[in-house]
Amino acid sequence: MSFFTSSTSAAINLVRRFPAQRAAKDLFVEEEVLRLFDLMQTRLLRYAVSFGISVQDGEDIVQDAFLALFLHLQRGRGDDNVCGWLFRVTHNLSLKRRLKASRETVGVDAGEAEQFDQSSNPEESMLFSERYGRLQLVLQALPLKDQLCLRLRSEGLRYREIAEIVGISLGSVSASLSRSLARLEQADRR
Amino acid sequence: MFARSSHPTDEEILRFIDHELPAEHAERLREHLDGCCECHARQASIKNRSETLDDFYGEERIETNARPVSRIRLQEKLVTHRRGRSFWHGAIAFRPALSTATVTMLVAIGLAFYVIKNASKPRPVVVWSFSNLFLVPNGALTPGAVRPVSLQEICSATDDDLDPKVSLATEVAVMKEYGISSDATTERKYQIDYLVNPQLGGTDDIRNLWPQPYSNGRWNAHAKDVLERHLHQMVCNHTVDLAEAQKEIAGDWIAAYRKYIGRQG
């Protein structure tokens, strides 16, 4: 009985102290998540929009990804590679959103080319098109998975991380990248 | 393996450029590239195409006028979650209406469950999971600190140790400041890194030190070392002003890496 009493009072003391410590940790996690948001939100938004969804939907997805990160960390779960984790979550949320949009609207993919550069001024749009017009067309003709592999590689992710995010094997990432770059080269020669 | 009669494939060359080949394989390929003009040209072409692609993605424009709003929205959601959680903790633990007996019983059940669950396994070292986020240091904790140095002093120095060892006390203090168990260093997860490296005038002041993860994909301690060497070279070649280099590496070293090295590193 005495054991029960002392344990219980110790536990109650712990519970009393716990909210304060947890609040401090949560605040710290919150600050870290916001800091990471500042660092990565544009990269993730670009990735989300590359699925052919609207910028507004892309922003919602990025918000959800960071909220998921906050909850993930709040629960004490860690990940050795937060950057890869965020891309993975953004990838899954974007796929879901894309699927939902394609069910709701027919021909939603037709707007893919307009997702980027839609609001910059006409002069900038023209310069971009002049410089990269052909490249843009070739990229859009690639299968989505190949496009995603190229984009993630450009973001500096390792092949292993790309494989995890896109859900394909390591060898497929390597083959996809090589195949896509060869296609770009062929298009250049024409 | 790569005799002149057996050239590497484009895929192998790409993996070589991206540092995705096993070391031994990469070394053989490097030797082949050095002696084969044809493959050397292939490498240059693939690299060039890949850089064009990087530029393309880098210049894509998305209207992000809403950026501050997005941040505010996220912050509001985080605060709501944080407060929601605090409320429930407060409500359960301290609501006077709950009888002491109820609280005691709940705590006893919880304790029993915890003891049963954890008794058989060793207690893990607690490393705050968000410590993995330290791609760049927290500006409030690590703004960077430099000593007054001349260009001559910096460029004539022979010591090329980018991360001179700091005292154990300093190391522990830095880890503690970032909420990381100091045991993590022994697992080689982090190195105590100089934000501004000594070769660019950085000091071992705690304001210039932070725990940088070795992992975290591309943006790890090894990548920062590459940037540090590159910037030092640029400063000594008078390509970049010393103060500018210090400012850029202290501000956002990943942005500095992208600016000065791009994907070549």
Interface residues (C-beta under 8 A of the other chain):
Chain A: F4 S7 T8 A11 I12 V15 R16 F18 P19 R22 A23 K25 D26 L27 F28 V29 E30 E31 E32 V33 L34 R35 L36 F37 D38 L39 Q41 T42 L45 R46 V49 V55 G58 E59 V62 Q63 F66 L67 F70 L71 H72 L73 Q74 G76 R77 G78 D79 D80 N81 V82 C83 G84 Q115 F116 D117 Q118 S119 S120 E124 F128 R131 Y132 L135 Q136 L139 L150 R151 R153 S154 E155 G156 L157 R158 Y159 E161 S174 A175 L177 S178 L181 A182 L184 E185 D188
Chain B: T9 D10 E11 L14 R15 D18 E20 S45 I46 R49 S50 T52 L53 D54 F56 Y57 G58 E59 E60 R61 I62 E63 T64 N65 A66 R67 S70 R71 R73 L74 Q75 K77 L78 V79 H81 R82 R85 S86 H89 G90 A93 F94 V103 T104 V107 A108 G110 L111 V127 W128 S129 F130 S131 N132 L133 L135 V136 N138 G179 P213 S215 N216 G217 R218 W219 D252 I254 R263
